[in-house]
């Protein structure tokens, strides 16, 4: 397995924070995002089992970076969470 260069890892977080800030400044579509979040939250609620899950993995946090996303639904009703 190749080695991973982590020397720039601290800068990576800063870079993605700037991307998120720039995106929200240039795309102030809060009404559309709120509607989309509501639709996705309803879908996730239907798709996930009613029983409490021990773990939920959400790998794409773009929606949560620029709006509420579905994290509150998953966080409020499920067990352990991991964000990558």
N, C-alpha and C positions, 0 to 999 in steps of 0.2 A: 504494500500500500504506500503511495507517495506521501512524503511529508507535507504538512500544511504550514504555510508561512503565516504565523499569527502576529507578526511585528506590526501590522497595520490594523489589527483588530480594534484598538481604542478609537482610531479615526473612523472606522466603519460606522459605529453608532452615531457619531457626530454627522457623518455624511448623510445617513438615512433620516436623521432628524431634520436636517436642512431640506431634504427632498420633500418630506411630509409638510413642512411649514410652507415651502414654495408652492406645493400643489394646492393646499387649502387657500392660500392667498389668491392664486390664479384661477381657481375653480370653485367659486363660492356657490355651489349647488346644494345647499343644505336641505331644501325642500325635497329634491329628488333623492338625496341620500337617505333622508328620514323615511321616505316611502319605501325605498328599496330595502332598507334595514328591517322595516316592519314585515315586508313580504318574506324575506329570507328567514327572519325569526319565526314566522308562522310555519314555514316549511321545515325548519330544523326541529321545531316542537313536534311536528307530525312524524318526522322521520326517526327521531331518536326514541328508544323505548321509554315507557313510563317509569320503569324501575331505575333507581339511582345507579349510575355507572361509576365504577371506581376511577376511571381515567377517560379523559377526552383530549384528543390532540387536534389542534387547529394550527396548521402550518402557514397560512397566509393571513397576515394581520394588516394588510393594506386598508381594508375597510375600517378597522378599529383605529388606525392611525389618523384617518381623515374624517371619521364620524363615529357614531356609537357602535356600529357593526352588530354582530350577533353574540359577541362575548357576554354581554349581560344575561342573555337567555341561558347560555351554556353554563356560565358561572353561577347563576342563581339556582339551578336545578340539578346540577350534576356534581360528581365527586372531584377528583384531582384534575388539574389542568396543566398542560405544558404548552408553552408558546415558543416556537422556533423562529 
